[in-house]
């Protein structure tokens, strides 16, 4: 299931679908996955029938919201690949991912618990990993990030920081100080 609506949707139907996704993400960021379909429809300014036509189950809505977020991250990481400062692009993107985890609730666990097919999530997740790997390689080539950091270790660090930010109730100062420590460990400091 892709978050992109099928091309046969009319413009108003596409707008309604986008409004539902935006409302769902906003409500779930504050109320978690327990936000009701009725609340989401009301927030989006559409009827419940419109919501259910687009997303027959809550799990499908959760998946679409999660995919939409991942696709935005892929686009952001890809855009940063051409940034003039590879270090800022790399560390800025890492910070962005943690910030989003801190401010928004994750949906991956809810999807897994619901038994949804996560093949679309895996596909977009691989695209994200490839884009992050590109940011890493550019930062390493620029001498900003240690050459011994691999994508697996980096993704583990990002995932750990995101989970901690989300589940431990980090505030902005704790996020900043923790990322300073993580980033210091990632930076290339020359011969030791």
C-alpha positions in Angstrom: 0.0 0.0 0.0 1.5 3.3 -1.0 0.6 6.6 0.6 0.4 8.2 -2.8 -3.3 8.1 -3.8 -4.1 6.3 -7.0 -4.0 8.6 -10.0 -7.7 8.0 -10.8 -8.7 10.0 -7.7 -10.4 13.3 -8.4 -8.6 16.4 -7.1 -11.1 16.9 -4.3 -10.8 13.2 -3.3 -6.9 13.6 -3.2 -7.3 16.7 -1.0 -9.6 14.9 1.3 -7.2 11.9 1.6 -4.3 14.3 2.4 -6.5 16.1 5.0 -7.2 12.8 6.6 -3.6 11.8 6.7 -2.6 15.2 8.2 -5.3 15.0 10.8 -4.5 11.5 11.7 -0.8 12.3 12.2 -1.6 15.4 14.3 -4.1 13.6 16.5 -1.9 10.5 16.9 1.1 12.7 17.9 -0.9 13.9 20.9 -3.3 11.0 21.7 -1.3 8.1 20.3 -2.8 5.4 18.2 -5.9 5.4 20.4 -7.3 8.5 18.5 -10.7 7.4 17.1 -11.6 7.4 13.5 -14.4 9.8 14.3 -12.0 12.3 15.9 -9.7 12.0 12.9 -12.6 12.6 10.4 -13.8 15.6 12.5 -10.3 17.1 12.6 -9.9 16.6 8.9 -13.2 18.2 8.2 -14.6 15.2 6.3 -17.3 12.8 7.0 -16.6 9.4 8.6 -17.7 7.8 5.3 -15.0 9.6 3.4 -12.4 8.4 5.9 -13.5 4.8 5.7 -13.7 5.0 1.8 -10.0 5.9 1.9 -9.0 3.7 4.8 -11.4 0.9 5.5 -9.5 -0.1 8.7 -7.6 1.8 11.3 -4.5 -0.3 10.6 -4.6 0.8 7.0 -4.7 4.4 8.1 -1.8 3.8 10.6 0.2 2.3 7.8 -0.5 5.2 5.4 0.4 7.7 8.1 3.6 5.8 8.8 4.5 5.5 5.2 3.8 9.1 4.6 6.2 10.1 7.4 8.9 7.7 6.0 8.5 9.1 2.5 8.9 12.6 3.8 12.1 11.5 5.6 13.4 9.9 2.4 12.7 13.1 0.5 14.5 15.2 3.2 17.5 12.9 3.3 17.7 12.8 -0.5 17.5 16.6 -0.7 20.4 16.9 1.9 22.6 14.7 -0.3 23.4 17.8 -2.4 24.0 20.2 0.5 27.2 22.3 0.5 28.2 21.2 4.0 28.1 17.3 4.3 28.6 17.4 8.0 25.7 19.7 8.6 23.6 17.6 6.3 24.5 14.4 8.1 24.1 15.7 11.7 21.1 17.9 10.9 19.3 14.9 9.4 20.1 12.7 12.5 18.8 15.5 14.7 15.6 15.8 12.6 14.8 12.1 13.0 15.3 12.3 16.8 13.2 15.5 17.0 10.3 13.9 15.1 10.5 10.8 17.3 10.4 13.0 20.4 7.4 15.1 19.2 5.4 12.4 17.5 4.4 8.9 18.4 5.6 6.0 16.4 3.2 3.7 14.6 5.5 0.8 13.7 4.7 -1.1 16.9 0.9 -0.6 16.4 1.2 -1.9 12.8 3.2 -4.9 13.9 0.7 -5.7 16.7 -2.1 -5.5 14.2 -0.4 -8.0 11.9 -0.4 -5.7 8.8 1.7 -6.6 5.8 4.8 -4.4 6.3 6.3 -4.9 2.9 5.6 -1.3 1.8 7.2 -0.1 5.1 10.3 -2.3 4.4 10.6 -0.9 0.9 10.5 2.7 1.9 12.6 1.9 5.0 15.3 0.6 2.6 15.1 3.8 0.6 15.6 5.8 3.8 18.6 3.6 4.7 20.1 4.1 1.3 19.7 7.9 1.6 21.2 7.9 5.1 24.1 5.8 3.9 24.7 8.5 1.2 24.7 11.2 3.9 27.2 9.1 5.9 29.5 8.5 3.0 29.6 12.2 2.1 30.3 13.2 5.7 33.1 10.6 5.9 34.6 11.7 2.6 34.6 15.3 3.9 36.5 14.1 7.0 33.7 15.0 9.4 32.5 11.5 10.5 34.8 8.7 11.6 35.7 6.3 8.7 35.0 3.2 10.9 31.3 4.0 11.2 29.2 1.7 9.1 25.5 2.1 8.1 24.5 -0.8 10.4 26.0 0.9 13.4 24.7 4.3 12.4 21.1 3.0 11.9 21.4 1.3 15.3 22.4 4.6 16.9 19.6 6.5 15.2 17.0 3.9 16.1 18.2 3.9 19.7 18.2 7.6 20.0 14.7 7.8 18.4 13.3 5.1 20.7 14.8 6.8 23.8 13.5 10.2 22.7 10.0 8.8 22.1 9.7 6.5 25.1 11.7 8.3 27.8 9.9 11.6 27.4 12.9 13.6 26.4 12.6 17.4 26.5 14.5 19.6 24.1 17.5 20.2 26.5 17.9 16.5 27.1 17.7 15.8 23.4 20.4 18.4 22.7 22.8 17.2 25.4 22.4 13.6 24.4 22.9 14.3 20.7 26.0 16.3 21.6 27.5 13.2 23.2 26.4 10.9 20.3 27.7 13.3 17.7 31.1 13.7 19.5 31.5 9.9 19.3 30.7 10.0 15.5 33.0 12.9 14.6 36.4 12.2 13.2 39.0 13.6 15.6 42.1 12.6 13.6 44.7 10.3 15.1 44.0 9.4 18.7 
